[in-house]
Structures are given as structure tokens and as C-alpha cells.
Amino acid sequence: MFKKFTLADKLLFISAFLSLIYSEILFFNGNANQAIFIGLWVPSILSFGIYLKLLDKNKND
């Protein structure tokens, strides 16, 4: 299943997951504003990955 993903896909997914975990750690330690700020990175990282996929697909067509 994971053979379909490139190295860039895996790195983007890992970075999004780690920012989500770090955001939760900050939130539960009482730093709500910082947690919200870092939590907003997750959709940005994932949307950047989608953008890269679309660029690659258009290049191959």
C-alpha cells in the first residue's frame, strides 16, 4: 500500500503528523495560543503536498 507514495509524500505526511502531535502537547501543557498556531500548519502542509502532486501529474501528462 505504501509503495504508491514517494519520499516527498511520506515526509510531508510525517511533518503534518508531527506538527499535530506537537500542537496537542502544547495545548495540554497550557499553551493554547501556540498550539492553535502550530495546529494550523497541518492543513497547510497537506495542501502543499496536494499541490506538489498536481504539479507532478500535469508534468507527466
Backbone torsions as a table, in degrees:
resi	resn	phi	psi	omega
1	MET	NA	-40.1	-176.9
2	PHE	-82.3	-1.4	179.0
3	LYS	-71.3	-18.9	179.4
4	LYS	-74.4	-20.5	-175.6
5	PHE	-89.5	137.9	175.8
6	THR	-83.8	174.1	178.4
7	LEU	-62.5	-39.5	179.2
8	ALA	-63.6	-39.7	177.7
9	ASP	-61.6	-44.7	-179.4
10	LYS	-64.7	-42.1	-180.0
11	LEU	-66.0	-39.7	177.9
12	LEU	-66.3	-40.0	178.4
13	PHE	-65.9	-42.0	179.1
14	ILE	-64.8	-41.6	179.9
15	SER	-66.6	-37.8	176.8
16	ALA	-65.5	-42.1	-179.9
17	PHE	-65.4	-42.0	179.6
18	LEU	-67.0	-36.1	177.1
19	SER	-68.9	-33.1	175.6
20	LEU	-65.7	-45.7	179.1
21	ILE	-63.0	-44.4	180.0
22	TYR	-63.9	-37.1	176.9
23	SER	-62.6	-42.4	178.4
24	GLU	-66.3	-38.7	177.9
25	ILE	-62.1	-45.6	178.3
26	LEU	-62.0	-41.3	-178.2
27	PHE	-62.6	-45.6	-177.8
28	PHE	-75.5	-12.2	173.6
29	ASN	-92.9	3.9	174.4
30	GLY	97.2	6.2	179.0
31	ASN	-102.2	70.5	-172.6
32	ALA	-65.5	-42.1	-178.7
33	ASN	-64.0	-43.5	177.8
34	GLN	-66.5	-36.6	179.6
35	ALA	-65.3	-41.0	178.3
36	ILE	-65.6	-41.3	179.1
37	PHE	-60.6	-47.2	-179.4
38	ILE	-73.4	-31.9	177.0
39	GLY	-63.8	-26.3	177.6
40	LEU	-74.4	-12.2	177.1
41	TRP	-70.6	-30.1	-173.6
42	VAL	-57.2	-54.9	179.1
43	PRO	-65.5	-29.3	177.6
44	SER	-66.5	-43.1	179.2
45	ILE	-64.9	-44.5	-179.5
46	LEU	-67.2	-37.7	177.9
47	SER	-69.0	-33.0	174.4
48	PHE	-63.7	-38.1	176.1
49	GLY	-64.1	-40.2	176.6
50	ILE	-64.3	-41.1	177.9
51	TYR	-60.3	-44.1	178.9
52	LEU	-63.5	-38.8	177.6
53	LYS	-63.3	-41.7	179.4
54	LEU	-65.9	-39.7	176.7
55	LEU	-62.5	-42.5	-179.9
56	ASP	-65.9	-40.3	-179.7
57	LYS	-65.5	-41.6	179.3
58	ASN	-67.6	-33.0	179.4
59	LYS	-68.8	-35.8	-178.8
60	ASN	-78.6	-19.6	-178.7
61	ASP	-80.6	NA	NA
